[in-house]
Amino acid sequence: MTQNGFYSDFDTNTPGGERKADYRTPFEMDRDRLIHTSAFRRLQAKTQVFFAGEYDFYRSRLTHSIEVAQIGRSITAFLNQTSPHLSAHFYLDAALVEAICLAHDLGHPPFGHAGERTLHTLMINQGGFEGNAQTLRLLTDTIYQDETGRKGLQPTRAFTDGVMKYKATFSEWPQPPENHFLYDSQLPVREWVFAGDTAKRSPADWNELKSIECQIMDWADDTAYSVNDIIDGAHAGFITHHRVEKWAGSRSLTPREHDWIQDLLRLIGSEDIHRQFSRKIGRFLQATRLDPVTHAHAPDSNRYRFMLHIDEEAQAESRLYKKLAVALVFRTPQLQQFEFKGDRVLRELFNAFSEQAVNGKYGILPVSLREGLDRAGSETDRSRLICDYLAGMTDRFAIRTYRRLFDPDYGSLSDLI
């Protein structure tokens, strides 16, 4: 195995100290541990765009995460082969990027981004809810806990940093933010990642602080959903000739944007749309290069010595597809009705569980949640545990639980299985 000088012991260190060595690299261990968690498996039944499980063809959070990981690995391979700043002994680790990409949506709740907004509203006075912060909480705190005090996956510093897309804490913002924050309780994790760095930064500056692997994940994610949301939306009948023409006619498009819309119109209704649009993924990943940067954190890690440069044309095309998907898919009555239902389910479950926790009557709560609530020292801690439990639900499990509690006709023994 070629020795890779890009990473040091600083990058591979874990909160529990050195891991027992085996045939894998530390980053391969990160990836493997993640894949075998129940939290990762549950992504197969969480909504990406369309209700998870409603149709076999459409993407779930799991299939999306796998696609992001493939794109992330391909970007890494492309940069390792083409960048003059990298070499056979100094290169980006594909297993690390893959692990970060596989984990990037791990903390997202049922019902897609609508579920995230609902839980944030419910938790606004208790430190908020944020999907990326929840991912970090799972990896560093809640996935595993044992009698020795070890908890989480004991991820490496580089892996932890890579999934920490946003680094400003909830209380560091002047006003409660809508998203893009860490929980206040995660400040020690940030301090560990940055080895006690005490530099004063604004919340916006903290959130701009991304390792090169995190930047690759971010562009892989943008690439995957900007292209695939169009494919799924077209197959589902939301993106049609008439609707695209009407949307484009209401906007001032650049000549290049007009060309991209014409290409899309040509492919709508064609069996070739999947192949032709998937080819754009190759163009997007090859629209990248590494630019060296001077950064205050760079002396500790090579992960902060480079910025991922993305060609403006690729970014513009990606932005166009995202805007189109928002207008023609996410804002449709069908999707809005689904979000309305998800919001109601999560609100009523949260309120019912919270009422039980306050009154100390845990009868309707699962045993695992009761035990945590017994140990919780404050209302904030109890609310966070309830939020953890709801965020971990799949779409269908949340609906079944809701029906079990609130639907009078849902009560036979077979319904409870």
C-alpha positions as CSV (number, residue, x, y, z in Angstrom):
1,M,0.0,0.0,0.0
2,T,1.4,3.4,-1.1
3,Q,2.2,5.6,1.9
4,N,0.0,8.7,1.6
5,G,1.6,11.9,2.9
6,F,-1.5,14.0,2.5
7,Y,-2.9,12.8,5.9
8,S,-1.2,12.6,9.2
9,D,-1.9,11.2,12.7
10,F,-3.8,14.4,13.4
11,D,-6.3,13.5,10.6
12,T,-6.7,9.8,11.6
13,N,-6.9,10.4,15.4
14,T,-10.2,9.5,17.1
15,P,-11.8,10.7,20.3
16,G,-11.0,7.3,21.9
17,G,-7.4,7.4,20.9
18,E,-5.7,5.0,18.6
19,R,-7.8,2.2,17.1
20,K,-6.7,-1.3,17.0
21,A,-4.9,-1.7,13.6
22,D,-6.1,-4.2,11.1
23,Y,-5.9,-4.7,7.3
24,R,-8.0,-1.5,6.7
25,T,-7.0,2.1,6.7
26,P,-8.6,4.3,9.4
27,F,-10.8,5.9,6.7
28,E,-11.9,2.5,5.4
29,M,-12.9,1.6,9.0
30,D,-15.0,4.8,9.2
31,R,-16.8,3.9,6.0
32,D,-17.4,0.2,7.0
33,R,-18.6,1.1,10.5
34,L,-21.1,3.5,9.0
35,I,-22.5,1.1,6.5
36,H,-23.4,-1.5,9.1
37,T,-25.4,0.9,11.3
38,S,-29.2,0.8,11.6
39,A,-29.3,4.6,11.0
40,F,-27.8,4.0,7.5
41,R,-30.2,1.2,6.7
42,R,-33.2,3.4,7.7
43,L,-32.3,5.8,4.9
44,Q,-33.9,3.3,2.5
45,A,-37.3,4.3,3.9
46,K,-36.8,8.0,4.2
47,T,-38.1,10.5,1.6
48,Q,-35.8,12.1,-0.9
49,V,-38.4,13.8,-3.1
50,F,-41.3,11.4,-3.4
51,F,-42.8,9.5,-0.5
52,A,-40.4,6.7,0.3
53,G,-41.7,3.3,-0.8
54,E,-44.5,4.8,-2.9
55,Y,-42.8,3.8,-6.1
56,D,-39.8,1.5,-6.4
57,F,-38.3,3.6,-9.2
58,Y,-37.8,6.9,-7.4
59,R,-34.9,7.7,-5.2
60,S,-34.9,7.4,-1.4
61,R,-32.4,8.9,0.9
62,L,-30.4,5.7,0.7
63,T,-30.1,5.5,-3.1
64,H,-29.3,9.2,-3.2
65,S,-26.5,8.8,-0.6
66,I,-25.1,5.9,-2.6
67,E,-25.1,8.0,-5.8
68,V,-23.5,10.9,-4.0
69,A,-20.8,8.5,-2.8
70,Q,-20.1,7.2,-6.3
71,I,-19.9,10.8,-7.6
72,G,-17.6,11.8,-4.7
73,R,-15.3,8.9,-5.4
74,S,-15.2,9.8,-9.1
75,I,-14.3,13.4,-8.3
76,T,-11.6,12.2,-6.0
77,A,-10.2,9.9,-8.7
78,F,-10.3,12.7,-11.3
79,L,-8.5,15.1,-9.0
80,N,-5.9,12.6,-8.0
81,Q,-5.2,11.9,-11.7
82,T,-5.3,15.5,-13.0
83,S,-4.2,17.9,-10.3
84,P,-0.5,19.0,-10.4
85,H,-0.7,19.4,-6.6
86,L,-1.2,15.7,-6.0
87,S,1.0,12.7,-6.6
88,A,1.3,9.0,-6.0
89,H,2.5,9.7,-2.5
90,F,0.3,12.7,-1.8
91,Y,-3.4,12.2,-2.7
92,L,-7.0,12.5,-1.6
93,D,-8.3,9.4,0.1
94,A,-11.3,8.0,-1.8
95,A,-12.5,5.9,1.2
96,L,-12.7,9.0,3.4
97,V,-14.7,10.9,0.7
98,E,-17.0,7.9,0.2
99,A,-17.7,7.7,4.0
100,I,-18.5,11.4,4.2
101,C,-20.8,11.2,1.2
102,L,-22.6,8.1,2.5
103,A,-23.1,9.8,5.9
104,H,-24.1,13.3,4.6
105,D,-27.9,12.7,5.0
106,L,-27.8,10.3,7.9
107,G,-29.4,12.7,10.4
108,H,-32.3,13.8,8.2
109,P,-35.7,13.0,9.6
110,P,-38.8,11.5,7.9
111,F,-40.7,13.5,5.3
112,G,-37.7,15.1,3.7
113,H,-36.8,18.8,4.3
114,A,-40.4,19.4,5.5
115,G,-39.8,17.1,8.4
116,E,-36.6,19.0,9.2
117,R,-38.4,22.3,9.2
118,T,-41.1,20.9,11.5
119,L,-38.6,19.5,14.1
120,H,-36.7,22.8,14.0
121,T,-39.9,24.7,14.8
122,L,-40.7,22.3,17.6
123,M,-37.2,22.6,19.0
124,I,-36.6,26.3,18.5
125,N,-36.6,27.1,22.2
126,Q,-34.4,24.0,23.0
127,G,-31.5,24.7,20.5
128,G,-33.2,23.9,17.2
129,F,-33.0,21.0,14.9
130,E,-30.7,20.7,11.9
131,G,-30.1,17.7,9.6
132,N,-26.4,18.1,9.4
133,A,-26.0,18.7,13.1
134,Q,-28.1,15.6,13.7
135,T,-25.8,13.6,11.4
136,L,-22.9,14.7,13.6
137,R,-24.8,13.8,16.7
138,L,-25.4,10.3,15.5
139,L,-21.8,9.7,14.5
140,T,-20.2,11.1,17.7
141,D,-22.8,10.5,20.3
142,T,-25.9,8.4,19.8
143,I,-25.4,5.5,17.4
144,Y,-23.6,3.4,19.9
145,Q,-23.2,3.8,23.7
146,D,-21.6,1.3,26.0
147,E,-20.9,0.8,29.7
148,T,-17.3,2.1,29.3
149,G,-18.5,5.6,28.3
150,R,-17.5,5.2,24.7
151,K,-20.2,6.5,22.3
152,G,-20.8,7.1,18.7
153,L,-18.7,5.5,16.0
154,Q,-15.5,7.0,17.4
155,P,-14.9,8.6,13.9
156,T,-11.6,9.9,12.8
157,R,-11.0,13.7,13.0
158,A,-11.0,13.9,9.1
159,F,-14.3,12.0,8.9
160,T,-15.9,14.1,11.7
161,D,-14.8,17.3,10.0
162,G,-16.0,16.2,6.6
163,V,-19.6,15.7,7.7
164,M,-19.5,18.9,9.7
165,K,-20.7,21.0,6.8
166,Y,-21.7,23.9,9.1
167,K,-19.7,24.8,12.1
168,A,-21.4,27.8,13.8
169,T,-23.4,26.8,16.8
170,F,-27.1,27.8,17.3
171,S,-26.3,30.4,20.0
172,E,-23.5,32.0,18.0
173,W,-26.0,33.4,15.6
174,P,-27.4,36.8,16.6
175,Q,-30.9,35.5,15.9
176,P,-32.1,31.9,15.9
177,P,-31.1,30.6,12.5
178,E,-33.4,28.6,10.2
179,N,-30.7,26.1,9.4
180,H,-26.9,25.7,8.9
181,F,-25.8,25.4,12.5
182,L,-24.4,22.9,15.1
183,Y,-26.2,22.2,18.4
184,D,-24.6,24.1,21.3
185,S,-23.8,20.8,22.9
186,Q,-21.6,20.0,19.9
187,L,-19.1,22.8,20.7
188,P,-16.6,20.3,22.3
189,V,-16.7,18.3,19.1
190,R,-15.8,21.4,17.0
191,E,-13.0,22.2,19.5
192,W,-11.7,18.7,19.2
193,V,-11.8,18.8,15.4
194,F,-9.8,22.0,15.4
195,A,-7.5,21.0,18.2
196,G,-8.6,23.8,20.5
197,D,-8.5,26.5,17.9
198,T,-9.9,29.6,19.7
199,A,-9.7,32.1,16.8
200,K,-12.7,34.5,16.9
201,R,-14.8,34.0,13.8
202,S,-18.3,35.2,12.8
203,P,-20.9,32.5,12.3
204,A,-20.7,33.0,8.5
205,D,-16.9,32.6,8.6
206,W,-17.3,29.4,10.7
207,N,-19.7,28.0,8.1
208,E,-17.3,28.8,5.2
209,L,-14.6,26.6,6.9
210,K,-14.8,23.4,5.0
211,S,-12.2,20.7,4.4
212,I,-11.5,19.7,0.8
213,E,-13.3,16.4,1.4
214,C,-16.4,18.3,2.6
215,Q,-16.2,20.5,-0.4
216,I,-16.1,17.4,-2.7
217,M,-19.1,15.9,-0.9
218,D,-21.0,19.2,-1.3
219,W,-20.5,19.4,-5.0
220,A,-21.3,15.6,-5.4
221,D,-24.5,16.2,-3.5
222,D,-25.4,19.2,-5.7
223,T,-24.6,17.2,-8.8
224,A,-26.7,14.2,-7.8
225,Y,-29.9,16.0,-6.8
226,S,-29.8,18.7,-9.5
227,V,-29.6,16.1,-12.2
228,N,-31.6,13.3,-10.6
229,D,-34.5,15.4,-9.4
230,I,-35.1,16.4,-13.0
231,I,-35.1,12.7,-14.1
232,D,-37.4,11.6,-11.3
233,G,-39.7,14.7,-11.9
234,A,-40.0,13.9,-15.6
235,H,-40.8,10.3,-15.0
236,A,-43.4,11.2,-12.4
237,G,-45.1,13.6,-14.8
238,F,-44.3,16.8,-12.9
239,I,-41.9,18.1,-15.5
240,T,-43.7,18.3,-18.8
241,H,-43.2,20.2,-22.0
242,H,-46.0,22.6,-21.2
243,R,-44.9,23.3,-17.6
244,V,-41.2,23.7,-18.6
245,E,-42.1,26.1,-21.4
246,K,-44.4,28.1,-19.2
247,W,-41.8,28.3,-16.4
248,A,-39.0,29.3,-18.9
249,G,-41.2,31.9,-20.5
250,S,-41.7,33.6,-17.2
251,R,-38.0,34.1,-16.6
252,S,-35.2,36.0,-18.2
253,L,-32.8,33.2,-19.2
254,T,-29.3,33.6,-20.5
255,P,-28.5,32.1,-23.9
256,R,-26.8,29.1,-22.3
257,E,-29.8,28.6,-19.9
258,H,-32.1,28.7,-23.0
259,D,-30.0,26.0,-24.7
260,W,-30.2,23.8,-21.6
261,I,-34.0,24.2,-21.4
262,Q,-34.3,23.3,-25.1
263,D,-32.2,20.2,-24.5
264,L,-34.5,19.2,-21.7
265,L,-37.6,19.8,-23.8
266,R,-36.2,17.6,-26.5
267,L,-35.7,14.8,-24.0
268,I,-39.0,15.0,-22.0
269,G,-41.1,11.9,-22.8
270,S,-38.1,10.2,-24.3
271,E,-36.7,6.9,-23.0
272,D,-33.3,8.5,-23.5
273,I,-33.7,11.2,-20.8
274,H,-32.1,9.1,-18.1
275,R,-29.0,8.3,-20.1
276,Q,-28.6,11.8,-21.5
277,F,-29.0,13.5,-18.2
278,S,-26.8,11.0,-16.4
279,R,-24.0,11.9,-18.8
280,K,-24.1,15.4,-17.3
281,I,-22.8,13.9,-14.0
282,G,-19.5,13.1,-15.8
283,R,-19.3,16.7,-17.1
284,F,-20.0,18.2,-13.7
285,L,-17.4,16.1,-11.9
286,Q,-14.8,16.9,-14.5
287,A,-15.5,20.6,-14.1
288,T,-13.4,20.6,-10.9
289,R,-9.8,21.4,-10.0
290,L,-7.8,22.0,-6.8
291,D,-6.6,25.6,-6.0
292,P,-4.1,26.0,-3.2
293,V,-5.2,28.5,-0.5
294,T,-3.6,30.1,2.5
295,H,-5.6,29.3,5.6
296,A,-5.1,29.7,9.3
297,H,-5.9,26.1,9.9
298,A,-3.6,24.8,7.2
299,P,-0.6,24.0,9.4
300,D,-2.6,21.3,11.2
301,S,-3.8,19.5,8.1
302,N,-3.5,19.4,4.3
303,R,-7.2,19.1,4.2
304,Y,-7.4,22.9,4.5
305,R,-4.7,23.8,2.0
306,F,-6.9,23.4,-1.1
307,M,-10.2,24.8,-2.4
308,L,-12.4,22.9,-4.8
309,H,-12.8,25.2,-7.9
310,I,-15.9,24.4,-9.9
311,D,-16.3,25.9,-13.4
312,E,-19.0,28.5,-13.4
313,E,-20.9,27.0,-16.4
314,A,-21.3,23.7,-14.5
315,Q,-22.5,25.6,-11.4
316,A,-25.0,27.7,-13.5
317,E,-26.4,24.6,-15.1
318,S,-26.8,22.9,-11.8
319,R,-28.5,25.9,-10.3
320,L,-31.0,26.1,-13.2
321,Y,-32.1,22.5,-12.7
322,K,-32.5,23.0,-9.0
323,K,-34.7,26.1,-9.6
324,L,-36.7,24.2,-12.1
325,A,-37.3,21.3,-9.7
326,V,-38.3,23.6,-6.9
327,A,-40.9,25.3,-9.1
328,L,-42.3,22.3,-10.9
329,V,-42.0,19.5,-8.3
330,F,-41.5,20.8,-4.7
331,R,-44.1,23.5,-5.0
332,T,-46.9,21.4,-6.5
333,P,-50.0,20.8,-4.5
334,Q,-49.2,17.0,-4.4
335,L,-45.8,17.6,-2.7
336,Q,-47.2,20.4,-0.5
337,Q,-50.0,18.0,0.7
338,F,-47.5,15.4,1.5
339,E,-45.4,17.9,3.5
340,F,-48.6,19.1,5.3
341,K,-49.3,15.5,6.4
342,G,-45.7,15.0,7.5
343,D,-45.8,18.2,9.5
344,R,-49.0,17.1,11.3
345,V,-47.7,13.6,12.1
346,L,-44.4,14.9,13.6
347,R,-46.1,17.7,15.6
348,E,-48.7,15.5,17.2
349,L,-46.2,12.7,18.0
350,F,-43.8,15.3,19.5
351,N,-46.5,16.9,21.6
352,A,-47.8,13.5,22.8
353,F,-44.4,12.2,23.8
354,S,-43.4,15.5,25.4
355,E,-46.6,15.5,27.5
356,Q,-45.8,12.0,28.7
357,A,-42.2,13.0,29.6
358,V,-43.3,16.0,31.6
359,N,-45.9,14.1,33.5
360,G,-43.5,11.1,34.1
361,K,-46.1,8.8,32.6
362,Y,-44.1,6.9,30.0
363,G,-46.7,4.3,29.1
364,I,-46.9,5.1,25.4
365,L,-43.1,5.6,25.0
366,P,-40.7,2.9,23.8
367,V,-38.5,1.4,26.4
368,S,-35.3,2.8,24.9
369,L,-36.7,6.3,25.1
370,R,-37.9,5.9,28.6
371,E,-34.5,4.9,29.9
372,G,-33.0,8.0,28.3
373,L,-35.6,10.3,29.7
374,D,-35.1,8.9,33.2
375,R,-31.4,10.0,33.0
376,A,-32.1,13.3,31.4
377,G,-31.2,16.3,33.6
378,S,-33.3,19.0,32.0
379,E,-36.3,19.8,29.8
380,T,-33.9,20.6,27.0
381,D,-32.3,17.1,27.3
382,R,-35.7,15.4,27.3
383,S,-36.8,17.4,24.3
384,R,-33.6,16.5,22.5
385,L,-34.1,12.8,23.2
386,I,-37.7,12.9,21.9
387,C,-36.4,14.8,18.8
388,D,-33.7,12.1,18.3
389,Y,-36.3,9.4,18.4
390,L,-38.6,11.1,15.9
391,A,-35.7,12.0,13.6
392,G,-34.7,8.4,13.5
393,M,-38.1,7.2,12.3
394,T,-38.7,6.2,8.7
395,D,-41.7,7.8,6.9
396,R,-43.9,4.7,7.2
397,F,-43.0,4.0,10.9
398,A,-43.9,7.6,11.8
399,I,-47.3,7.2,10.1
400,R,-47.9,3.8,11.7
401,T,-47.1,5.2,15.1
402,Y,-49.4,8.2,14.5
403,R,-52.2,5.9,13.5
404,R,-51.7,3.7,16.5
405,L,-52.0,6.7,18.8
406,F,-54.7,8.7,17.1
407,D,-56.7,6.6,14.6
408,P,-59.6,4.8,16.5
409,D,-59.9,2.2,13.7
410,Y,-56.2,1.2,13.9
411,G,-56.1,-1.1,16.8
412,S,-56.1,-4.8,16.0
413,L,-53.2,-7.0,17.0
414,S,-52.1,-7.3,13.4
415,D,-51.9,-3.5,13.2
416,L,-49.5,-3.4,16.1
417,I,-46.9,-5.6,14.4
